[in-house]
């Protein structure tokens, strides 16, 4: 094992786990403790908790605010449509890739046997779903990257870190796709499962002798370490923010305690 493989497989892997699983909850806790000095809402606000819950789901998974902009546009400009298509395909394919990695590695590709298919068919279905999702993920990232370059409004609103985040995820995606199509650099489920089990049982095993997999894992670890401090936290914050603005209660009033210097909402439903 060379020094880079040891760094990626035995050092950065633990650092990434700690930073991600501690940093993300801490960031959400900070948001929850931050005082809300005035009521936030969008109109019409749901009148029940069930209505607010449904609205949060529609906003989070179908990007309803962008769909409303497309629907309410009197003149078709395409700027909201291309954002919705590119963003939705990216988020859905990324979610499928993450879920596929967890379930596929956890069951060695046999997750579809619950549908009554044979383990071999399940393995093929798992690989096919991962391949299709990986291709759509890479294509959507290339599309969003080009949109940042060539759309004048988006280009003005973008800074260097926005490009780096897209390039980082694109690098991870392209290496994953390369391993799927390569008979030389592919990694079997059981090899990945053995390495992960060793990691979580504090008995780390050596990474497979595969430079593409090592670099793929290295970029994933960099992403996990950066995640709690980045704009990517919007994937967690959207549920918090949308729930807050869909639970508007005009009967609530804010009271400021001069002794503790804390603002609190009282009254309401």
N, C-alpha and C positions, 0 to 999 in steps of 0.2 A: 504494500500500500504506500503510495507516495504521499507527500505532505499535504497536497491539495485535497486528495480524497479523504485523508484523516481529518482535515479542517472541516470539510463539508459534512462528512458522515458522523463525526464524533464531537465537534465543538459547536459549529454554527447551528446544527440541528437542535441541540438543547437550548441554545441561546434564543433561537427563533420561537420555540415552543413557549418558553417563559415570557418573552416580550409580548407575544401575540395574546396568550391566554390570560395574562395579567393586565396588559396595556388596554385591551379592548373593554373589559368590564370597568376599569378605572375611568376611562374616558366617558363611558355611558353614565357612570355614577356622577361625574363632574357635571354633565348636562342636567341630570335629575336634580342636583342641588343648586343649580344656578337659579337665582330669583327671576321670575317672569313679571316684569314691572307693569305690563298692561296686557289685557286679554287678546289673544291671537285667534283668529278664526278666518274661515272663508265662507262665503254665503252662497246658497243657503246652508247653514250648519245643521247637521242631523240632530233630531230631538231626543233620540234614544241611544243607549250604549251600543245596541245591536246595529243601528244605522251607522254610527261612527266606525264600528268595527268593519262593516262592509265597505265603507268609503276608504278606510285605510288600506284594505286589501286591494281595491281597485286602483288607488293611487300608486301603491307600491309595486304591483305586479303587472298592471296594464298601462302605467304611466298616464292615468286619466287626465291630469292637467294639460299634457301635451295633446292628447286626443281632442280635448275641448277646444284648444287653440286651432287645431285643424278644422274641426266642425264649425266653429264660429267665424272662420275666415271668409270674408266676402269675395276675396280675390285669391286664387290659388297661386302661392309663391313657391311652394315646395320646401321652404326652410324648416318648417315644423315636421313635415312628412318625412323628410330624409333623416332628421334627428330621431324621430320615433322609430322608424324602421331599423336604423343602424344601432340605436341604443337598446331596443327591445331584443333584437337578435343576439347582440353581444351578451346581455345579461342572462338571457335564457340559456344560451349555449354554455356560458361560464358556469351557471348553476348546475346544468346537466353534467359537465365535466367534473365539478367538485363532488357531486353526489355519486357519480359513476366511479370515481377513484375510491371513495370511502366504501361503497357497497361492493364494487367489483373486487377490490383487494381483500376486503373482509370476508367475502364468500368464495374467493378464487374464481369469480366469473359465473357462479352457479345461482345467482339471484333470481333468474327467470324460471328456475325449476318450480317455483311456487305457482307458475301458470300451467304446470303439467308437462313441460317440455323436458327433453333429456338434458343431462349436464353438458353434452357436446353442443347441442343446439343453443343452450343458454350461453355458453362461452362465445359462440359465434355471434349471437345477438348482442352480447355485452361489448364485444370488439367492434361490431358494426355501429352501434349507438355511439360509442366513444369516438370512432373515426369520423362519423358524420358531424357530431358536436364539435370535434376539434377543427374540422375544416371550416364550419360556419363561424367558429370563434376567431380563427385567423383572418377569414375574409372580412368579418365585421370590424375587427381591429384595424385592418388595412384601410377600410372604408372610412372609419372615424379619424384615422391619422391623416388621410388625404383631405378630409373635410376641414381639419384644423389648418392644413397648409393652404388650401385654395379658397375657402370661404372667408372673405375679408372680415366679416363681423366676428366669426369664431377665432380667426387668427389674432385679432386685436385683443380678444378676451383671454387668450392662452398665454401661459408663461412656460419657461423651460421645463419645469417639473411636470407639467401636463403631458408634454411630448415624451419625457423619460418614463412616466408611468405606462403610457400606451406601448412604448417600445419594450419595456420590461415584460409586460404581459404577453406581447406579441412574440418575444424571444422564447418565453416559456412554452407558448402554444406551438410555435413552429418546431421546436425541438421535440415536443411530445408527438406531433404529427410525423416527424421524421422517424422516430423510433417505432411508430405503428406500422409504417410502410417498409421499414428496413428489416431484412432478415438477419442482418449482422448485429445491429445495435438495439434490437427489440429487447424488452425486459418482461419476463413472465410474471404472472400474478404472484406465484408462490415465492419468487425471489424478493419481490417488493414487500410481501407480507412478512417474510422472515426478517428483513432489515427493520421494518417498523416495530415488530414485536420485540426485537432486541433492544431497540431504542427505548420503548416504554417500560421494559422490564429491567432497565439499567444494565443490560448485558449486550452492549452494541456489537454488532457483527460488521465485518468489512463490507464496503459498498461493492456491488458487482463491478468487474473490470470492464467498464463501459464509459468512456469519456463523455459521450452525449448525455447519458443519464446523470453523471456527476455534475455537469454544467446545468442541466435542467433542474436538478435539485438545488444547486447553488442559487439560481435565480429565484426559485420558489422561496428559499430561506430569506433572501434579501427582501422579497416582497412582504413576507410575514413580519419581519423585523420593522419594516417601514410602515406597515399598515396602520397601527394605532395612532401614528403622528401625521397621517396623510388625509387627503380628500377622499380616499377610499372608505373612510369611516362613514361616509354618507349611506353606505349599504346597511349600517346599523342605525344611524341617526334618522333615516327616513321614517321608520316605524314610530320612533319617539316623537318626531316633529309633527307627523301627520296626525297622530293620536291627540296631540296637544291642541292642534287647531281645529280638530273635528269635535272636540268636547267643550265647545264654547258654552259658558253658562252666564247669562247677563246678570243673574242674581248675586254672583260672587263679588265681593269687594276685597280690596287689598288693605291690610292693616300693617303699619310699620311700627315695630317695637323699638323705641329709642334706646332702651337699655341693652338689648341684645343686638341691635342694629340689623334685625332680620325682618324681611317682608314675608307675610303669609296671607294666603287667600282664605276668607271665611265666608260662611253662608252658602247659598247655592242650592243645588238639587238635594 
